[in-house]
């Protein structure tokens, strides 16, 4: 009998380069090779979870072109390699993440390797063997993280949903949304990042009520009016059963986990309330407030809704009261206890497959499984940072559910 669930994964960050890094650090058991994790997951999906639909929440590749110095080489690309690794997945759905829009390899001198458990000191010591440290032209370095003057389609060869889409998968009404590319290097995105950084430095602000690690989070552009209009139309297509929205960047995310904390939100002034409450770190920059406002009324009002995202490299779970829009971060067991209660909008970010958080404490990689009675966290690996310092320890894991502070390369 076919399993009635859906396998969901994201943040694979595949790149041919990672196998080279694995060779450089050969024998290091605590190294994360994103390519090896993807192969392991694909084996599990074809074996233990055979026949189950799989949903990929984006950041399939770290960047498109393989060659660090010859950035105009159109032949060798990571996306084609990624699809070859998951060819055994029979029923597969995919949305893009911000990294899927990045064309060129980035410079490790600026972005580091913390997310695969290589410290700055180790990276510097092995820089010559690793490569990807040489300085290129300023425009090339900037293009590694921004679509500036690039003629190539950043999503060339992409096989998933670029536009909003609706599919009925088993017992679930599934809506796929594209939160698009990095927002920070647009004029509006840069301004938002600056405002958030300034806000976080204010003494006594609600967002600063506990020790924090101030890092600029990488938002995705988010949803526009056309996206929201498409979602409204899907309300008429949905059959019985829960509605699952899949998107790469989440609607809300704190820098530090805060299990049990009440987070009042205002759909009309959502960006402002998200900023004040300290839950606007590495999120969908636009459209989140409009989406929640739509869920409060009309055809969505009585539907059981879950929003499942990735991007933040950590599993976090929220219950959002549909009437008051007061959100609360909860342990997974509590979220599952309300899974079929339509009063609460369930908001989840899943474990990453090919990256780890960059703060102290336990870090996990893995994927998830959606079932009619809740969400299951499937842990593949656990990591501990041997260099935890007091500043990083200020962001502890939240009750075993994981915690981290985001880094710019997210």
N, C-alpha and C positions, 0 to 999 in steps of 0.2 A: 504493500500500500504506500502511495506517495506521501511523504512528509508534508503537512499542510503549511509549512513555514516558508520564509524567505531568508537566504543568506545575504548579509550586507557587509561590505568592506569598503575601505577607502584609504587614501594617503599611501598608496603603494610606492610612489616616488621612484619608479623604475628608471635606471640609467645604466648603460653598458659600463660606465666608469666604475660602478660599485664593485664589479668583479675584480677590477684592477686593484682597488683599495683592499679588497679581501686578500689578494696575493701579497700586497705590501705588509699587511698585518697578519700574515698566515699563522695560524695556531692560537690566535687570541679568541678565546671562547666567548668573551663578553662584547665582541664587536657585533654590530647589527649590519648585515648586508641585506639591503632592501630586496635585491634580486632573489637571494636565497629564500627570503620570507615569502615572496610572491610564489615561487615554485612550490614551497611547502603548502601554502594555502591552496593553490591550484590542485595539488595532489589530494588534499582533504576534501575539496569540493567535488572532485571526481570520484572519490572513494566513500568516505563517511557520509557525505551529503549528496550522493549521486542522485541526479534527477531533480534536485531543488533549484528553483530560480535563484540567480545571483544578481544583486544590485551593487554597482560600483559608484561610490559617491564622489569620485574625482581625485585629481592629483595622481593620475595613473602613471605619468612620467614626471621626472624632475624637471626636464626641459626636452625640447624636440631634437635638435641636432646633436650628434655624438662628438664631433671633432671640436676641441677647445680652441685651436688656433685658426683652422680653416672654417670659419663660421658660414661660408657660402656653399659648403658641400651639401648639395641637396639629396645625395644618395643615402648616406648613413644616418638613420634616425632611430630614436628610442621607441617611438610609438609602434612602429612595425614589429620591433622585438617584443614589446609588451604583449601585443595581441598573439604572437606566436607562443608566448608562455602560458596563455590562458585558453588555448584553442580547445581544450577538453571541456570547457564549460558549455553545457548544452543550451540553456535558456539564460540569456545574459542581457542586462540593461545597464546603461551607463550615462552619467552626466559629467560635464567637465568641471575641474577645479581650477584655481588660479594658476597653479603650476603648469597645467595643460596648455595655457596660453603663452608660456615662456619658451622662446625659440632657442636661446643660446646657453651653453654651459656657464655657470657663474664662477667667480674667482674665490677660491677658498681662503685667500688672504683676507677677504672682507667678510665672508659668510660662515666660514668655519665648518667643523664636522661634529659639533656637539650632538647633533640629532642622530648620529649613528654611534655614539658613545666613544668618540675620539676627542680627547681634551686638546685645548689650544697648544699646550706644551708638546704633546705628542705630534700634533699636526706640523708644528714648526720643525721638529726634529727630523721628520720624514718628508719635508716639503719637496726636496729634490726628486725623490723617488715617486712621490704621489703625482706631481705635476699639478696643473690647474692653479698655479700660483703666479705665473708670469703676468705682468701688467700689459694690457692691450690698450687700444685707443679709448679715450673717455666715452665715446659714443657706444663702442662695443660693450664696455663694462656696464653702461646704463641699460643697454638693450637686453642684458641678461635677466633683468627683472622688470622691464617695462616695454610696452609696444610703442616704440618711438621710431618713426620713419621706416619701419620694416614693411617691405612689400609682400613678403611671404604670408600666406594664411597661417596664423598660429595654430589653428585646429585642423590643418591638413591631415587627411587620413583618419580623422576621428570618426568612430562608428556609432556614437551614442546620440543623445538628444541635445541639440543646440538650443531649441525652442521648447517652451512648456509642452508637456505631453501627458496624456492620460492612458493608463492601461489597467485592465482588470487582471490581477495575478492571484489565482486561487480565490481565497475568501476576502482579499484585500483590494480596496480601491486605491490605486497608486498614481500619484501625481509627481512628475519629474520636472525640476526647476533648475535653471542655469543661473548661478549667482555671479558668473562672468569673471573677469580678470582682476588683477590687483588694482585697488582703488588709490593706494597711497601716492603713486606717482602721477596722478591727475591733479589739476589745480585744486579741485574741491577736496579730493582725498588727502592731499598734503595739508590743507587748512584744517581738516577734521583731526588729523593726527597731531598737529601742533596744539590745537585747542585741548585735546584730551591729555596731552603731556603736561600742559600748563595747569589744567584742572587737577591732575593727580599730584602736583607739587603743593597744592594749597593745604595748609595745616587745618585740621578740624573738619575737612569735607567728609561727607559720608563715605566716599570712595576711599578715603585715607584713614578709616577708623582702625585699621590693623596694619602691621608692617607690610610693605609691598616692595616688589621689585619693579622699578619703572623701566619698561622696555616698550618701544614703539610697536604696537601690534599691526599686523598686516590685514586690513579689511579687504573683502571682495566688493566689487561694485554693487552687487545686490540685484533687486528686482525693480523693473520700471512699470509704468502704467499699463503697457501692453501685456506684460506678464500677469499683473493682477487681474486684468480683464479676462485673460484666458482661464485663470483659476476660477473666477466667478462662473464662467460657462461650464466648467467641469462639475459643478454642484448638481447639475441636471443629469449628468451621465452616471453618477455614482449609484451603484446598487446597494444592497444590504451589506452590512459589515463595516469595519473601521476604514477610515481614510488615512492613508500614509503619504505625507509629503517628503520627498527626498530632495535634498539640496546640499551643496558643498559647504558653504559658510553658514553658521548658525544665526538665529535671531538675537541671541544674547549669550554672553560668556564673561565670567569674571576673571580677573588676573589670578586671584587666589580663591580656592574653593571655600565655600561658606555654607556648609550643610545646615539646613534649618532656618537660615536667615530669610525673612520676608522682604521681598523686593517689589515695591509698588511701581507699576509702569503706567504710562499715559499714552494711549494709542495716537492721540492727536498731537502730542509733543514727544514722540517716541525717542528720537535721538537724544533729546535733552534729558529725559527721565532715565534713559539707559546710561548716559554719561554720569549723571549725578549718583546713580546707584552703583556705579562701578562695574557694570556688566556689558560694556561696549567694546571689549577687547577681542580683536580678530573675528569680526562679525560681518554679516551682509550689511553694507553701509546704507543702502536705500531699500524702501519697500516693506520693511519688517512691521512698522506700525500699521500701514494699510492692510497688510495681511491679517494681523490680529483683529483689527477693527471689523474686517469682513467676517471673520469667524464668530463674532459676537452676534451676528444678525442674519436674517434671511434664511436661505436654504442650508446654511452651514450650522445654524444655531443648535440643532439637536443632533448633530453628527459627532461621532467619537473620532477625534483627530489626534494624530501623532506627527510631529515634525522631527525628522531624523537627519542629522548633519554630520560633518566630519571636521576637517580643517584645523582644529585646535590641538590635535595630537594628544587627546585625553578623553576619557569617557566621563561625561557629566550628565546628570539627570535633573530635570525640572518639571514641576507641576505648575501650570499657569491657570489660575481661576478665571474661567471664561467671563464671569459677571464683573469682577472687580479688576481684573488684570494684575492681580498680585501674584508674583511668581515666587516659588520657593525651591531651592536646591535640595534634593532628597537623595537618600541611598536608593540603589536600584530596586531593592525589595519593596520599598514604599511606592515607587513609581508603578511597579507591577501590581501592587495591591489596588491601584486606581486605574488600571489599564483599560477597563471597560466602563469607566465612569465618564460620561460625556461632559460632566461639569468641568473637568480639567483637560486642558490642552497639554498633551505630553510632549516635552521637548528633550531630545537626546542628542549628544554627540558621542560618536563611537570611538573605540580604540583604533589607533593607526596601525597599518600593516607594515609600513616601511620607514618609520621615524619614531623617535622617542622624545618625550618632554625634556626640557633643559633645566628643571629645578631639582632640588634635592629630594630625597625620599625614594620610594618605590615607583618605578616607571614600568608600564606594561605595553605590549603590542598584541594585536589580535584582530578579531572581527566580531560580528554579532549575528544573532539569529532571531528573526521576528516570528512569533507564534500567535495563535488566537488568544492566548492568555498572558502574553507579555513579551518581554525582550530578554534574551540570554546573552551574557557577555562571554565570549570564547577567547580566553587568554592563551597566546602562543608562547610569549617569553616575558620574563621579568628582569629588570635591570636595577642595579644600585649604583649611584654615583659615588666613587671612592673619594671625591674631592668636595664633598658637601661642606659649605662654609656657613657661617651664621646668617649671612644675608639671604642665601638660598633657603636655608631652613625656615625662614620667616613665612614661606609658603608651603606648609606641610600637606601631605596627602589628607584628604577629607574622609575619615571614617572608612578607609580601605577602598574608596572609590577612585582614588588617584587625584593628584594635583600637580600643576605646573605653571610656569610663567612662559609666555610666548616669546619667541625670538623673531627678528625681522625676516628671516628666510622662510617663514612658514608658508 
